Structure formats: C-alpha cells, structure tokens
Amino acid sequence: PVKVTVEELEEAAGDLAGVTAEFIAESVKNDIHEQYEERENTLGSDIMRELERRVVLSVLDRKWREHLYEMDYLQEGIGLRAMAQKDPLVEYQR
C-alpha cells in the first residue's frame, strides 16, 4: 500500500497550496519505488523476476483473450450483415 499521507505531502511542499498534481504524482511514484525495492529485498531478486514474468504473462494472456472475443463478436456481426445482402468486406472496413 502507498504510505503517502496528506500530512506528509503538506510537510514536504511547505503548505497545501504547494501540493500540485505533479508533486503528488512524484511523491506516489517515489513511494512505489521504495515499496518495490523493499519487497525485492524481502523476497530476493530471483523471486521478483519470476513474479514479474508471471504478472506480465497473465496480463498479456487476458488482453489476448479479450481481443479474440472482440474479433469473434465482430465476425458474428459481419456474418449477420452478409445475410442482409451487404458486402462483408465493406461492412468490416467500416
């Protein structure tokens, strides 16, 4: 979990008026990097690389399946338009 609090942001910026979106983004990014390094030190770099690999593969797999489902849906729609005596290629290009 991100550990940046409003009080810490206010203290780092001097006052709430100095807390901009960029300042918050930078603070959160720094906190994320610290947490990541802490987790890597706890688990070890080999386990972290394996975890990263699995996460990336999982995301890619999910996105690929979503893409295939969308293509199936599109193909069904094109088939229905072909039955309506419309040129499927022209309909697909739309």
Contacts in CASP RR format, 6 or more apart in sequence:
PFRMAT RR
TARGET T0000
AUTHOR 0000-0000-0000
METHOD contacts of the structure
MODEL  1
PVKVTVEELEEAAGDLAGVTAEFIAESVKNDIHEQYEERENTLGSDIMRE
LERRVVLSVLDRKWREHLYEMDYLQEGIGLRAMAQKDPLVEYQR
1 35 0 8 1.000
2 28 0 8 1.000
2 31 0 8 1.000
2 32 0 8 1.000
2 35 0 8 1.000
3 31 0 8 1.000
3 35 0 8 1.000
4 24 0 8 1.000
4 27 0 8 1.000
4 28 0 8 1.000
4 31 0 8 1.000
8 27 0 8 1.000
9 19 0 8 1.000
9 23 0 8 1.000
9 24 0 8 1.000
9 27 0 8 1.000
10 16 0 8 1.000
10 19 0 8 1.000
12 23 0 8 1.000
12 27 0 8 1.000
13 19 0 8 1.000
13 23 0 8 1.000
39 48 0 8 1.000
40 48 0 8 1.000
43 51 0 8 1.000
74 92 0 8 1.000
78 88 0 8 1.000
78 91 0 8 1.000
78 92 0 8 1.000
79 88 0 8 1.000
81 88 0 8 1.000
81 91 0 8 1.000
82 88 0 8 1.000
82 91 0 8 1.000
END
